[in-house]
Amino acid sequence: MRILHTADWHIGKRLAGQSLLDDQAFALDQIVSYIKNNSVDVVVIAGDIYDRVNPSQGAMNLVNTYLKRINLDLKVPIVMISGNHDGKVFLDGNSEWFKATQLYVNTDLSKCYEKLTIGITNFYLLPYIEVTEARVFYKDKSITTFEAAYERILEDIKNEMNHDETNVLVGHLFVKHAKESESEEKMSVGLVEEVSQSLFTDFDYTLLGHLHHPFAITHDTIHYSGSPLKYSFDEAKQPKGFKVIDISANTHEFIPLEGKHEVIEYHGSYKSVVEDKVDVGPRDAYYKFVLTDMESATEPMATLKKLYPNTLVLSRQMDVADYDMNTIDVSEQSDTEIFESFIKKFKDRKPTEFENETFNQTMKEVIHETN
Amino acid sequence: MRILHTADWHIGKRLAGQSLLDDQAFALDQIVSYIKNNSVDVVVIAGDIYDRVNPSQGAMNLVNTYLKRINLDLKVPIVMISGNHDGKVFLDGNSEWFKATQLYVNTDLSKCYEKLTIGITNFYLLPYIEVTEARVFYKDKSITTFEAAYERILEDIKNEMNHDETNVLVGHLFVKHAKESESEEKMSVGLVEEVSQSLFTDFDYTLLGHLHHPFAITHDTIHYSGSPLKYSFDEAKQPKGFKVIDISANTHEFIPLEGKHEVIEYHGSYKSVVEDKVDVGPRDAYYKFVLTDMESATEPMATLKKLYPNTLVLSRQMDVADYDMNTIDVSEQSDTEIFESFIKKFKDRKPTEFENETFNQTMKEVIHETN
């Protein structure tokens, strides 16, 4: 029993204004090829099939085309749920007709308890939910966080499920990263959207969508497939692909997908780029350029596009040659000292009384809130 | 073999800003009741299921709900085509899945030749087409009118069809009104969209959508079903419903539908309406008021809505008590005399030289163009 796990197709999404429909088709073609040439018993699409609640005709055409290839031509069952980007009716308006060919869509919280058995595996299809949805559904005002909402939902599913069988949860949510909560200093106060890994221990596998990095979490039974392509320059260095879970063999592997265009964020000198003196990447890649020495450039975007026609973003980088902030060890400084050196660096003066007061007041509030 | 023929649902359409989703559900409920309580072998929906190329989620929900009731719950085959208001992918994106339960959708010109047999009847599903579509499809530059386009399409269908069987064409187009072309003086130069009745003589029945009046044409074998509800104040006095064609008995009947709200255009005196002295209709009807003596009215819309909460349009009617233009027999006047009396009436003076010149020049151009 082999499950192909994918998610976050975001069909219709643009990269800095550039339509990605051809790129998306290029990626989905590779998924279809994989299914043709390998043993796949079911395809799981864990939400965010579309990028918008009201997708365009072009986006709907693309989704329908690939669902048909997988489900009708190759006759492989599909299991899918709605993500936070999906419009429910666009995804499951015709789900009653889909069932006849084993295309199963769930967008309803109330239906996540329905056991769907394919082969030796039971699937529970948990669509993306808002906290308020769960609060209203359970008529329980104490549900004020994602953690509380999912705890309640999963408790109910676990109570109903046969723990001797193989049970797979399909979800679209943000699981807390183990490392972050254990050893690393947290960078943010913590996202209210985050849900503990411990909630999912009773499932043989938890196949997720939402985070675009396939290794956003490294866990034997909890998996993100990641998105099939790079959807922002922040994702430029992420691997892209899908996962294959073999239930019987109890193995999982990541299958990479090739991009139709590379996505590259290049930092460097404008002159060396436009004089073609540096190797920045393939001519047809999608580029974000962050460049120095652009002061005297006229029409820099047009000039760049002559060499790199898919230049999508260009921004100017300030000269940071004398920027030595990184060498200061802030762990040995007080908050006030860090603030003072910041103002010194960028304003070349001491903070004013008002600035100091505002800073201290804000710090007090932050400390109060996080405790 | 009884066919229920409906069209022009225009789900999502608004009447002067008022959502009609509830009204549309009310009408469709009656169609579902009819199907439950009478013998219906197939439902034909002849285009304009939606009102917009990109329907809202609410509109899609409504359409899906009623297609499910008819096709999945009552298990009655449905045959439908796209009209000029429909987005193709919203209508037939999932048509491959629909076929399994005899829900047949066609939005493609290239597929109108495919014979679809249900019971003793062959259906040919001809979606709404643009002239340019036909020109490109046939690679024939001589196709410059709807008439030429439909002539070509129907010739091809007729060549392929078995004339000994029962053949029904489902279309979304504007058939020329027999009376107009024979006896009546044409009011307009003729719409380029119009298509001759004679093109359809080989079909046992031609079931159409596009015109909202169920008797836009009176013909034994060519039928408009009309829209299920009133979609403008111009349609206020039109009967609304659907048709039932009995193929074996060779009969057709019109089944009226009740509106959830009446649609009324009322002309009269503002004072008598707001003083509640006249019977204008039910309190909850959708109203367009065209009223006189509104000169001293303050907040007339709010005042009207207190009595008739669904007042959607209010316009002022000029006082026409002394307007005796109708008593002049213009057929005995020259164009220049008519123009002079018009200026006299509204400006109380003779036309200026410039006005006369402009009028004469324009008339010359009109006469030149119509000859």
Interface residues (C-beta under 8 A of the other chain):
Chain A: V53 N54 S56 Q57 M60 N61 N64 K68 L72 G87 K88 V89 F90 G93 N94 E96 W97 F98 A100 T101 L103
Chain B: V53 N54 S56 Q57 M60 N61 N64 K68 L72 G87 K88 V89 F90 G93 N94 E96 W97 F98 A100 T101 L103
